């Protein structure tokens, strides 16, 4: 029955956290795409017949614009900026990944952040784009990008290279040459193929060349490397060749050109976050319909209140090193490029575009500018009106967006201004209408925000109360038994409350069905009603708990308050750690002092152990002061392998000192007869760690020398990692031996996936985990420990109490420690950006050909490994303290949800998108962490399910003797290794709890000693098979 209840709670917990984690998609990640609007074409003659779009994937703005030895890296494009076109910085919105960036450029809207997980798939939903609106599209480039936009189009010619071409071990600039060559070949064929010539000569032609070289070389070699910088020159020369061929074949002067990038590249070779190196990309436009260059205006270097989508300032100062100081710089949002291209071709803007056409780029008269802005405003307004109609059709109590109630008069005013020749006024009114329409889109995008927030918070609170009641009824010593009459009354009360709850849910479901609410809305509300119905229906248990609280002694109530306040304080510190990693430094500095004092107090005379605890915590405290951006350091990674081996040898040394260091016996005792065999496994695991360190050095040397990594090396790395993770399954089951084997087993894959100081973090974390087990052992078995404080009965009763399966108030500390350690395992060397951001160096030793799924799996494996160490230590501690593992998990769940609710309230719907996205990601991480712990328990149970401490392994035979002086003594014989220990009989009596005074003890001794002889067997029979750790702790002064 208990097993079924546990399974039910687990499934319910997974359902709750999965559903409520999905709620953030309904609140903030709802797709902005809607259908049913009419396209709005600008009432102008198209300035250009054809447009060529060059997108250099992963090209940073500064690396493109800056001079090298007073010469531009891209001389052709720099000459365009100075003589023919307009330029600026295009600001991308995080997540700065390839798919969202290209969607913004080509379709004009910013995909919901969840779409980054679909980044390598075809369109999950249909959306309009410049390509859709064009008469014909030609595209060449990456197989990851081109099919997304061209795969479903009928009016297109496109081609891609094979995925195998994307090899990070080589110079990837040839990928760009491939795209240029394919397009130039198509142009040359058009000279002789009349059908192809006809397609290319007509109006509304779009050419898209996706250039992946900079992105691939940036990941593999960093954006400051000679290979990356040379790739910029390759792109520049390829564009020059393409433009000259286009002008040769189409000399009518009706071709427009746009050059930009989807995202930048950080110095460590990654992208994804909102760092300026990732969000600032180059933009150069020239040709038909594009204004020529002009001198910089005085206001351009001044700050104003306008912010781009990446929260960077308007009119940012142009660096002197770019050589463009005197030219007018026109920065745009990335989504503005789509309406710019549409305006150049005279096409309607993509229907879901939120971009604002940058009229300063267009060589148009005032009347054409007014018409372009007006069409842009109507196109965005149509989205608002469509969303308003859809919401009104399904809402019982609809609330429109007040500023646009009289939108028709705003449109009429702009029409009048254009008709009367007041073009400046029309342009200004058009921009104002665009801002109102964008605000309206946001209003309807978050229309259900209040309902969802209220429902989900109520659900979380109800779930926490439900779990708390289950903990108290199942794992506490409080008796909730009732007599038959009370059971009958309670059952009737619960039945009535459930009927009321079911009625409420039924009414709410009908309302939601009428409003055509998504199915998940029913789930959110249903879970909240269910939990509150169950909690309020258990009134007897609630009244019992309240009665105990008010009838308890002040000292116990003080302990309860202190533990609750401490736990909440730690949870708040963990919440702050998501914003400031330095919090962990303070936590572990304090933990080092507290742990050392705890060990010293309970095991006096062992100065080495407190020093180790202190040093381990302070060592780990330093990592959260180090930068998130991990620099390459092969020497440190190789040296970390030596640190791994050193700590493992230290753990084995503890095994050899088991008879000297008593309080460690629960961790190490029990396999002394097989210890020699375990050394063979230990030596094998150490050799794999050494081998992985060697492979780190070898593979890194190949990459630095720009040599292809031989397949044999990749196979070797896969083999080392796989074998090493299997070996802990064959290690002895004693606690410290198994934990050491797990530590050694996961060290090789972690080292092979490391590039810098995070490799040393692995050993630092393991030192703290070892310290945790030592502190818990010392506290439990010391003078102030739990066993010493047990009431005096017989040995068997005393033993059964130590082997308890209930939770006490002080056991909350185990769950708190686990949460601290599981979070520092995640934030110790960075944050989620280190996973979301692509870091080729972390996976290069296993695979070099681009494969996002395998590479992503390897990165997740790297993140999982510290979690597995922490969860294994947690399992060992619960076994050591004989705590119910599932009860401890529920405690973790309860404390985690305190943080989850806090993060839910911290979610923002105003301010920068970066801030909004960060707070949402924190909530998602915390929600996922709760479900994630279940997965960790399942994984680590493979390694720890048969874990044993000495209390489950060793035994003593104990006999009572009479010394020549007439004073009895006890001989304790260890059945495992044959060691004998002598203690005084008073110590034995104290251990057994027999007698409370000297006379009583003397009588017992007299009864158990016969004939004045030298040996008594009665007490020996009583004490036979007493657990070794229990006896040893009582007689530690003799050891």
TORNUPA-350802 format. One line per 4 residues: number of its first residue (from 0); for each residue y, z, x of C-alpha. Coordinates in steps of 0.05 Angstrom, whole numbers, plus 5000, padded with zeros to 4 digits. Each point is the difference from the previous one (the first is absolute). Last residue first. Example, Ala and Ser with C-alpha at 12.3 -4.5 7.8 and 13.67 -1.06 7.14 Angstrom:
1	4979,5143,5273; 4931,5013,4973
END
This chain:
1038	5053,5400,5805; 4993,5075,4991; 5068,5008,4967; 4981,4944,4952
1034	4949,5044,4964; 5021,4988,4928; 5016,4927,5014; 4933,4989,5031
1030	4963,5026,4941; 5034,4953,4951; 4997,4939,5047; 4926,5011,5010
1026	4980,5005,4927; 4953,5058,4986; 4929,4975,5000; 4968,5069,5009
1022	5048,5057,4984; 4958,5038,4950; 4935,4989,5038; 5033,5024,5064
1018	5028,5058,4961; 4930,5022,4984; 4972,4983,5068; 5020,5061,5040
1014	4987,5003,5074; 4998,5053,5055; 4964,5056,4966; 5026,5066,4974
1010	4943,4993,4951; 5035,4949,4957; 5072,4975,4997; 5024,4968,4935
1006	5007,5065,4962; 5038,5033,5057; 5047,4941,5007; 5016,5002,4926
1002	5012,5074,5003; 5047,4993,5059; 5040,4946,4963; 5009,5046,4940
998	5022,5057,5044; 5050,4956,5038; 5036,4974,4939; 5004,4938,4956
994	4928,4979,5002; 4968,4932,5007; 5051,4943,5001; 4951,4958,5040
990	5050,4983,5055; 5025,5072,5003; 4929,5023,5004; 4987,4951,5056
986	5063,5023,5036; 4978,5072,4991; 4933,4980,5028; 5032,4980,5065
982	4991,4928,5022; 4953,4964,5047; 4997,4923,5002; 4939,4958,5017
978	5003,4925,5014; 4937,4962,4980; 5034,4933,4986; 4990,4987,4926
974	4968,5065,4977; 5058,5042,5027; 4973,5071,5010; 5042,5058,4978
970	4980,5069,5028; 5030,5060,4965; 5011,5069,5031; 4983,5071,4982
966	5028,5058,5039; 4948,5050,5022; 5019,4999,5074; 4936,4961,5014
962	5023,4945,4953; 4971,4991,4930; 4989,4929,4978; 5018,4958,4938
958	4979,4928,4994; 5037,4935,4982; 4972,4930,4998; 5058,4952,4998
954	5013,4933,4966; 5031,4932,5014; 5015,4939,4957; 5041,5006,4936
950	5048,5053,5025; 5004,4962,5065; 5039,4943,4969; 4969,4938,4970
946	5024,4929,4985; 4950,4960,4959; 5053,4969,4955; 5047,4991,5060
942	4993,4928,5025; 4985,4963,4935; 5043,5051,4964; 5058,4972,5042
938	5001,4935,4961; 4994,5031,4931; 5051,5054,5016; 5047,4946,5026
934	4993,4960,4936; 5016,5061,4959; 5060,5014,5044; 5026,4930,4985
930	5005,5016,4926; 5050,5055,5018; 5032,4958,5054; 5011,4942,4952
926	5049,5042,4960; 5035,5023,5062; 5005,4931,5030; 5024,4971,4934
922	5054,5052,4992; 5023,4988,5071; 5000,4924,4988; 5045,5010,4940
918	5049,5040,5042; 5002,4947,5054; 5007,4942,4951; 5060,5032,4966
914	5033,5015,5067; 4989,4929,5024; 5023,4972,4934; 5066,5033,5012
910	5030,5047,4950; 4974,5013,4930; 4931,5005,4970; 4977,5057,5044
906	4933,5035,5006; 5012,5072,5022; 4974,5027,4933; 4933,4966,5012
902	5001,5026,5071; 5004,5071,4974; 4945,4987,4950; 4955,4975,5056
898	5016,5059,5044; 4976,5049,4947; 4943,4952,4989; 4976,5011,5071
894	4997,5075,4989; 4954,4993,4940; 4956,4947,5032; 4992,5042,5063
890	4979,5059,4957; 4952,4954,4963; 4970,4979,5066; 4991,5073,5019
886	4962,5012,4936; 4957,4940,5016; 4983,5028,5068; 4981,5068,4974
882	5018,5046,5057; 4949,5027,5050; 5055,5015,5051; 4963,4960,5053
878	4979,4946,4951; 5071,4994,4974; 5024,4996,5072; 4949,4947,5019
874	5018,4957,4940; 5074,5005,5019; 4983,4981,5072; 4965,4937,4974
870	5060,4985,4955; 5048,5004,5058; 4957,4955,5045; 4991,4950,4944
866	5075,4998,4987; 5012,4985,5074; 4952,4940,4994; 5028,4972,4935
862	5065,4973,5029; 4963,4960,5053; 4952,4975,4947; 5059,4978,4958
858	5024,4958,5059; 4931,4970,5008; 4996,4983,4926; 5068,4966,5003
854	4976,4958,5059; 4937,4980,4963; 5039,4982,4937; 5059,4966,5034
850	4957,4954,5043; 5040,4969,5057; 4955,4982,5059; 5003,5054,5053
846	4949,5050,4977; 4973,5066,5027; 5043,5015,5060; 5060,4969,4966
842	4998,5050,4943; 5053,5050,5019; 5039,4950,5042; 5010,4957,4938
838	5044,5050,4965; 5016,4978,4929; 5045,5048,4963; 4967,5029,4939
834	4958,5047,5042; 5053,5025,5049; 5049,4999,4943; 4957,5053,4966
830	5025,5052,5049; 5001,5014,5074; 4959,5035,5053; 4989,5068,4968
826	5018,4975,4931; 4930,4987,4974; 4960,5052,5038; 5059,5046,4989
822	4988,4992,4926; 4926,5016,5003; 5016,5060,5045; 5052,5030,4954
818	4957,4988,4939; 4939,5032,5032; 5040,5060,5022; 5025,5011,4929
814	4929,4993,4971; 4974,5051,5050; 5059,5046,4987; 4983,5002,4926
810	4940,5041,5021; 5045,5062,5002; 4998,5004,4924; 4925,5002,4997
806	4951,4946,4984; 4927,5007,4981; 4935,4976,5030; 4983,5062,5040
802	4953,5003,5060; 5037,5061,5026; 4982,5036,4936; 4928,4980,5006
798	4998,5030,5070; 5026,5067,4975; 4949,5002,4944; 4944,4984,5050
794	5025,5051,5049; 5003,5058,4952; 5064,5025,4970; 5067,5016,5031
790	5059,4962,4973; 5024,4939,5039; 5061,5010,5044; 4967,4984,5066
786	4972,4935,4972; 5069,4975,4977; 5035,5008,5066; 5047,5053,5025
782	4955,5021,5057; 4982,4927,5016; 4947,4956,4968; 5042,4962,4950
778	5064,4999,5041; 4965,4977,5063; 4960,4946,4964; 5062,4974,4963
774	5039,4999,5066; 4944,4963,5036; 4992,4948,4944; 5075,4986,5001
770	5002,4997,5076; 4947,4945,4998; 5042,4962,4950; 5061,5010,5045
766	4963,4972,5060; 4975,4941,4959; 5072,4983,4980; 5022,5001,5073
762	4941,4956,5019; 5018,4946,4949; 5074,5006,5016; 4983,4975,5070
758	4982,4932,4971; 5065,5001,4959; 5038,4998,5066; 4991,4925,5009
754	4961,4939,4977; 4942,5028,4961; 4945,4962,4962; 4951,5003,5058
750	5015,5074,5009; 4986,5014,4926; 4936,4959,5001; 4976,5039,5062
746	5021,5070,4976; 4962,4999,4933; 4934,5023,5029; 5028,5049,5050
742	5034,5040,4945; 4939,4995,4955; 4957,5026,5058; 5047,5058,5012
738	4998,5018,4927; 4923,4998,5002; 4996,5045,5061; 5051,5048,4972
734	4964,5010,4934; 4927,5000,5019; 4967,4939,4970; 4976,4968,5064
730	5024,4927,5010; 4964,4940,4969; 5052,4984,4947; 5054,5006,5054
726	4972,4935,5031; 5019,4953,4944; 5075,4996,5015; 4986,4986,5074
722	4953,4942,4983; 5052,4964,4957; 5058,5009,5048; 4962,4980,5062
718	4970,4940,4965; 5067,4974,4973; 5032,5008,5069; 4942,4964,5033
714	5001,4943,4950; 5075,4990,5013; 4988,5001,5075; 4943,4950,4994
710	5046,4954,4959; 5046,4991,5059; 5073,5019,4988; 5044,4940,5013
706	5047,5010,5058; 5073,5014,4994; 5000,5043,5063; 5024,5059,4959
702	4946,4985,4948; 4944,4998,5051; 5024,5064,5034; 5000,5034,4933
698	4928,4980,4989; 4977,5029,5067; 5038,5066,4997; 4979,5015,4929
694	4929,4979,5018; 4999,5053,5055; 5023,5053,4952; 4946,4979,4951
690	4947,5006,5055; 5023,5071,5017; 4995,5020,4927; 4931,4967,4996
686	4978,5039,5062; 5023,5065,4968; 4957,4984,4939; 4939,4987,5042
682	5010,5064,5040; 5005,5040,4936; 4937,4968,4972; 4962,5020,5063
678	5032,5069,4999; 4972,5012,4931; 4930,4999,5029; 5017,5058,5046
674	5028,5039,4942; 4935,4998,4962; 4977,5072,5011; 5072,5025,4996
670	5010,4971,4931; 5023,5058,4958; 5066,5025,5025; 5061,4956,5008
666	5051,5011,4945; 4975,5065,4971; 4995,5025,5071; 5073,4989,5016
662	5017,5072,4983; 4954,5025,5054; 5026,4967,5062; 4951,5019,5055
658	4934,4979,4969; 5029,4934,4977; 5028,4982,5068; 4957,4937,5010
654	5020,4974,4932; 5074,5013,5015; 4990,4957,5062; 4978,4944,4954
650	5067,5004,4964; 5036,4997,5067; 4960,4938,5019; 5023,4967,4935
646	5072,5019,5015; 4995,4967,5069; 4966,4937,4973; 5055,4988,4950
642	5053,5013,5052; 4967,4949,5046; 5003,4949,4944; 5073,5018,4991
638	5011,4976,5072; 4979,4930,4979; 5049,5001,4942; 5055,5029,5044
634	4990,4946,5053; 5002,4946,4947; 5069,5021,4976; 5029,4955,4946
630	5057,5033,4963; 4989,5034,4934; 5059,4994,4952; 4995,5065,4962
626	5037,5035,5057; 4976,5067,5027; 5020,5066,4971; 4939,5001,4954
622	4956,4997,5062; 5027,5063,5032; 4971,5048,4948; 4930,4977,5019
618	5007,5032,5069; 5031,5062,4969; 4940,5009,4954; 4949,4989,5056
614	5036,5045,5050; 5003,5059,4952; 4927,4993,4980; 4979,4993,5073
610	5041,5061,5020; 4969,5040,4943; 4931,4981,5027; 5013,5015,5073
606	5026,5070,4988; 4933,5026,4975; 5010,5075,5009; 5014,5015,4927
602	4964,4957,4949; 5031,5014,4932; 5071,5013,5020; 4999,4947,5056
598	4972,4947,4952; 5053,5013,4947; 5056,5004,5052; 4980,4932,5029
594	4996,4969,4930; 5069,5026,4980; 5033,4977,5064; 4969,4931,4999
590	5013,4993,4925; 5075,5013,5010; 5005,4943,5051; 4955,4960,4954
586	5046,5006,4940; 5064,4988,5040; 4972,4936,5030; 4973,4980,4932
582	5070,5001,4972; 5020,4950,5054; 4969,4945,4957; 5063,4999,4958
578	4998,4961,4934; 4926,5007,4983; 5003,5068,5035; 5048,5024,4947
574	4943,4998,4949; 4956,5037,5049; 5053,5054,5007; 5002,5006,4925
570	4925,5008,4998; 5005,5054,5054; 5052,5037,4959; 4958,4994,4938
566	4940,5030,5037; 5042,5056,5029; 5030,5017,4932; 4932,5000,4966
562	4969,5043,5055; 5058,5049,4999; 4999,5005,4924; 4926,5012,4998
558	5004,5051,5056; 5056,5036,4963; 4958,5000,4936; 4944,5031,5039
554	5045,5055,5028; 5032,5012,4931; 4933,5015,4969; 4975,4953,4947
550	5011,5011,4926; 5053,4947,4989; 4962,4946,5038; 4934,5018,4969
546	5029,4996,4930; 5030,4932,5014; 4933,4974,5026; 4963,5026,4938
542	5053,4971,4954; 4990,4931,5032; 4925,5007,4996; 5003,5017,4926
538	5051,4945,4985; 4953,4945,5024; 5025,4950,4948; 5068,4998,5032
534	4969,4974,5065; 4953,4950,4966; 5055,4972,4955; 5048,4997,5059
530	4950,4961,5041; 4982,4951,4944; 5073,4987,4979; 5020,4982,5072
526	4939,4956,5010; 5012,4963,4936; 5073,4987,5016; 4986,4967,5066
522	4939,4963,4973; 5038,4973,4939; 5056,4975,5047; 4945,4968,5041
518	4984,4953,4943; 5069,4968,5004; 5046,5015,4941; 5002,4950,4943
514	5052,5043,4965; 4956,5005,4938; 4942,5020,5045; 5042,5053,5033
510	5020,5029,4933; 4927,5000,4977; 4979,5034,5065; 5052,5055,4990
506	4974,5015,4931; 4928,5003,5025; 5018,5043,5059; 5034,5050,4955
502	4940,5002,4953; 4953,5010,5058; 5042,5057,5026; 5002,5034,4933
498	4925,4993,4992; 4990,5028,5069; 5044,5059,4984; 4960,5015,4937
494	4934,4996,5037; 5025,5045,5056; 5020,5053,4949; 4933,4996,4965
490	4962,5006,5066; 5042,5059,5022; 4986,5037,4935; 4924,4988,5007
486	4999,5020,5073; 5040,5062,4983; 4948,5020,4948; 4941,4986,5047
482	5027,5042,5057; 5039,4967,5055; 4988,4986,5074; 5060,4980,5042
478	4984,5045,5059; 5047,4993,5058; 4964,4995,5067; 5028,4930,5014
474	4966,4933,5009; 4982,4976,4930; 5049,5031,4951; 5059,5005,5047
470	4989,4931,5030; 4991,4968,4931; 5065,5033,4976; 5037,4973,5060
466	4971,4930,4990; 5025,4997,4928; 5067,5028,5020; 5006,4945,5053
462	4980,4946,4951; 5051,5023,4948; 5055,4999,5053; 4980,4930,5021
458	4997,4974,4929; 5068,5029,4981; 5029,4967,5063; 4968,4934,4979
454	5025,5002,4928; 5072,5018,5019; 5004,4947,5054; 4971,4946,4956
450	5045,5014,4940; 5062,5003,5044; 4985,4936,5039; 4982,4955,4941
446	5062,4955,5008; 4994,4996,5076; 4997,4924,5006; 5043,4995,4939
442	5058,5036,5034; 4988,4965,5067; 5006,4932,4967; 5063,5023,4965
438	5030,5021,5067; 4985,4931,5027; 5033,4970,4938; 5062,5042,5010
434	5005,4978,5073; 4991,4927,4981; 5053,5007,4946; 5049,5026,5052
430	4984,4941,5045; 5013,4951,4943; 5065,5034,4983; 5023,4992,5072
426	4979,4927,5002; 5034,4986,4933; 5064,5034,5022; 5001,4958,5064
422	4986,4938,4958; 5057,5006,4951; 4998,4926,4984; 5008,5010,4925
418	4928,4977,4986; 4973,5044,5055; 5037,5061,4974; 4979,4985,4928
414	4926,4996,5020; 5006,5066,5038; 5031,5033,4938; 4945,4972,4955
410	4947,5030,5044; 5032,5068,4998; 5008,4994,4924; 4925,4986,4994
406	4983,5062,5041; 5027,5047,4947; 4943,5051,5002; 4996,4989,5075
402	5032,5065,5024; 4959,5041,4949; 4929,4982,5022; 4961,5004,4935
398	4964,5063,4974; 4940,4985,4956; 4969,5054,4957; 4937,4970,4970
394	4990,4955,5060; 4956,4938,5004; 5048,4943,4982; 5058,5037,5033
390	4965,5001,5067; 4984,4926,4999; 5070,4981,4977; 5033,5043,5053
386	4955,4971,5055; 5020,4930,4978; 5073,5018,4997; 4998,5030,5070
382	4964,4939,5028; 5050,4953,4967; 5056,5039,5033; 4972,4982,5069
378	5001,4925,4984; 5067,5006,4965; 5032,5031,5062; 4972,4947,5047
374	5023,4944,4954; 5070,5031,4999; 5000,5007,5076; 4981,4927,5009
370	5051,4977,4949; 5056,5041,5032; 4981,4972,5069; 5001,4929,4971
366	5070,5011,4971; 5024,5030,5065; 4977,4942,5042; 4934,5003,5037
362	4978,5003,5073; 4954,5058,4987; 4987,5058,5048; 5058,5041,4973
358	4968,4993,4931; 4945,5049,5018; 4958,4994,4935; 4980,5068,4976
354	4925,5012,5001; 4965,5034,4942; 4952,4941,4990; 4950,5004,4942
350	5017,4931,4973; 5003,4965,5067; 5071,4973,5005; 5010,4934,4964
346	5005,4940,5047; 5062,4966,5028; 4965,4992,5068; 5052,5041,5038
342	5005,5048,4942; 4924,5012,5000; 5001,5013,5075; 5055,5052,4993
338	4967,5030,4938; 4937,5011,5042; 5038,5027,5062; 5032,5057,4960
334	4933,5038,4998; 5006,5014,5074; 5066,5036,4990; 5057,4965,5035
330	5042,5005,5063; 5056,4949,5011; 5027,5002,5071; 5064,4962,5015
326	5002,4978,5073; 5040,5035,5055; 4945,5048,5021; 4944,4950,5002
322	4977,5008,5073; 4944,5046,4978; 5011,5050,5055; 5067,5021,4971
318	4965,5030,4941; 5026,4979,4931; 5029,5059,4963; 4971,5014,4931
314	5040,4971,4943; 4957,5034,4947; 4960,5061,5020; 4924,5006,5002
310	4965,5031,4940; 4941,4952,5006; 5021,4967,4934; 5070,4989,5028
306	5054,5052,4992; 5072,4990,4978; 5047,5059,5011; 5044,4966,5053
302	5002,5000,5076; 5046,4955,5039; 4979,4946,5050; 5004,4944,4950
298	5068,5019,4973; 5037,4961,5055; 4964,4935,4983; 4953,4968,5049
294	5015,4927,5015; 4965,4947,4960; 4935,4962,5004; 4983,4942,4954
290	4984,5008,4927; 4932,4980,4973; 4992,4947,4946; 4960,4952,5044
286	4984,5028,5069; 5001,5071,5027; 4971,5069,4987; 4983,5055,5051
282	4971,5067,4980; 4971,5049,5051; 4960,5062,4980; 5020,5073,4993
278	4948,5042,4963; 4948,5014,5055; 5046,5015,5059; 5046,5036,4952
274	4943,5049,4984; 4982,4999,4927; 4924,5001,5007; 4946,4947,5002
270	5001,4971,5070; 4962,5008,5065; 5003,4980,5072; 5021,5065,5032
266	5072,4976,5007; 5004,4987,4925; 4994,4930,4971; 5042,4962,4951
262	4987,4976,4929; 4994,4936,4959; 5040,4958,5049; 5056,4949,4992
258	5020,4926,5010; 5029,4959,4943; 5013,4925,5004; 5033,4953,4952
254	4987,4925,4997; 5047,4951,4965; 5031,4968,5062; 4973,4932,4981
250	4964,4990,5067; 4931,5018,4972; 4949,4976,5052; 5044,5013,5061
246	5032,5063,4970; 4930,5028,4986; 4976,4982,5070; 5061,5034,5032
242	4990,5061,4956; 4926,5006,5017; 5010,4994,5075; 5055,5052,4999
238	4958,5046,4956; 4942,4996,5050; 5047,5013,5058; 5027,5063,4967
234	4932,5025,4980; 4973,4991,5071; 5062,5036,5027; 4986,5058,4954
230	4928,5000,5024; 5027,5010,5070; 5028,5067,4978; 4934,5021,4971
226	4961,4979,5063; 5051,5032,5047; 4990,5067,4965; 5057,5035,4963
222	4969,4987,4931; 4934,5034,5019; 4938,4965,5030; 4947,4998,4945
218	5041,5016,4939; 5060,4962,5023; 4957,4941,5022; 4970,4995,4930
214	5066,5007,4965; 5037,4953,5046; 4946,4946,4992; 4995,5000,4925
210	5047,4942,4984; 4998,4981,4926; 5030,4931,4989; 5025,4989,4928
206	5027,4931,4979; 5033,4996,4932; 5016,4934,4965; 5045,5002,4939
202	5024,4928,5001; 4955,4943,5022; 4990,4974,5071; 4939,5042,5019
198	4957,4980,4941; 5019,4927,5007; 4983,4999,5073; 4931,5029,4985
194	4987,4945,4951; 5027,4947,5048; 4955,5019,5058; 5027,4966,5064
190	5061,5041,5019; 4972,5059,4960; 4947,5007,5053; 5052,5021,5050
186	5025,5054,4954; 4930,5026,4988; 4988,5002,5076; 5065,5038,5007
182	4976,5050,4949; 4933,5011,5034; 5031,5004,5069; 5051,5053,4978
178	4946,5043,4968; 4953,4994,5060; 5057,5014,5048; 5012,5065,4963
174	4927,5020,5007; 5004,4981,5074; 5048,5058,5008; 4940,5046,4993
170	4992,5016,5074; 4930,5027,5003; 4962,5066,4988; 5030,5007,4931
166	4958,4943,4973; 5027,4970,4936; 4966,4933,5009; 4936,5028,4970
162	5035,5003,4933; 4998,4924,4998; 5064,4958,4996; 5037,4987,4936
158	5018,4939,4958; 5048,4981,4946; 5022,4941,4958; 5029,5021,4933
154	5014,4982,4928; 4937,5030,4970; 5016,5071,5018; 4947,5055,4998
150	4989,5006,5075; 5073,4990,5019; 5030,5070,4998; 4943,5045,5018
146	4964,4943,5036; 5055,4997,5053; 4999,5074,5018; 4933,5023,5027
142	4974,4932,5021; 5061,4995,5047; 5041,4937,5005; 5017,4934,4967
138	5038,4986,4936; 5026,4940,4961; 5028,5011,4931; 5018,4950,4946
134	5046,4999,4940; 5024,5070,5014; 5002,5055,4948; 4931,5027,5017
130	5017,5000,5074; 5064,5038,4987; 4957,5053,4968; 4974,5024,4932
126	4948,5053,4995; 4927,5000,4980; 4963,5065,5012; 4950,5021,5053
122	5024,4941,5041; 4949,4984,5053; 4975,5057,5043; 5021,5024,5069
118	5057,5045,4979; 4966,5031,4941; 5010,5070,5028; 5073,4981,5012
114	5004,4988,4925; 5003,5075,4990; 5072,4998,5024; 5024,4963,4937
110	5021,4931,5021; 5072,4989,5017; 5028,4939,4966; 5028,4934,5023
106	4938,4956,4994; 5000,4966,5069; 5035,5050,5045; 4980,5064,4961
102	4928,4976,4991; 4998,4983,5074; 5021,5071,5019; 4953,5033,4951
98	4941,4960,5028; 5016,5009,5074; 5013,5074,5003; 5065,5039,5005
94	4984,5050,4945; 5058,5007,5000; 5059,4956,4980; 5022,4944,5045
90	5072,4990,5024; 5017,4929,5020; 5049,5000,5058; 5053,4946,5006
86	5012,4927,5012; 5037,4940,4975; 4994,4929,5023; 5024,4941,5042
82	5033,5014,5067; 4991,5071,5026; 4941,5019,4956; 4966,4933,5012
78	5010,5009,5076; 4966,5068,4994; 4943,4966,4963; 4990,4951,5057
74	5008,5051,5056; 4948,5050,4973; 4994,5050,5056; 5075,4996,5009
70	5029,5000,5070; 5041,5054,5033; 4939,5021,5041; 4964,5011,4934
66	5046,4999,4939; 4984,5037,4936; 4992,4964,4933; 4925,4994,4994
62	4981,5067,5031; 5053,5035,4959; 4977,4969,4934; 4927,5017,5009
58	4949,4945,4987; 4935,5024,4965; 4985,4934,4965; 5047,4944,5019
54	5015,4969,4933; 5028,4928,5002; 5022,4972,4932; 5017,4926,4996
50	5040,4978,4940; 5005,4932,4965; 5049,4963,4957; 5059,5044,5018
46	5068,5015,4967; 4968,4998,4930; 5053,4980,4949; 5023,5061,4962
42	4986,5034,4933; 4954,5053,5029; 4930,5000,4970; 4979,5059,4957
38	4925,5006,4988; 4979,5027,4932; 4968,5068,4997; 4930,5014,4972
34	4967,5036,5058; 5009,5066,5035; 4992,5021,5073; 5031,5066,5021
30	4931,5030,5011; 4997,5073,4984; 5000,5040,5065; 5048,5055,4980
26	4975,5035,4938; 4937,4962,4981; 4981,4994,5073; 5015,5074,5010
22	4952,5014,4944; 4942,4973,5040; 5000,5066,5039; 4995,5035,4933
18	4938,4961,4981; 4966,5009,5068; 5019,5073,5003; 4975,5017,4931
14	4937,4957,5003; 4979,5025,5069; 5011,5072,4976; 4959,4987,4937
10	4944,4971,5041; 5001,5060,5047; 5004,5049,4942; 4940,4967,4966
6	4960,5001,5064; 5015,5074,5008; 4981,5015,4928; 4935,4962,5007
2	4983,5040,5062; 5016,5065,4965; 4952,4982,4944
END
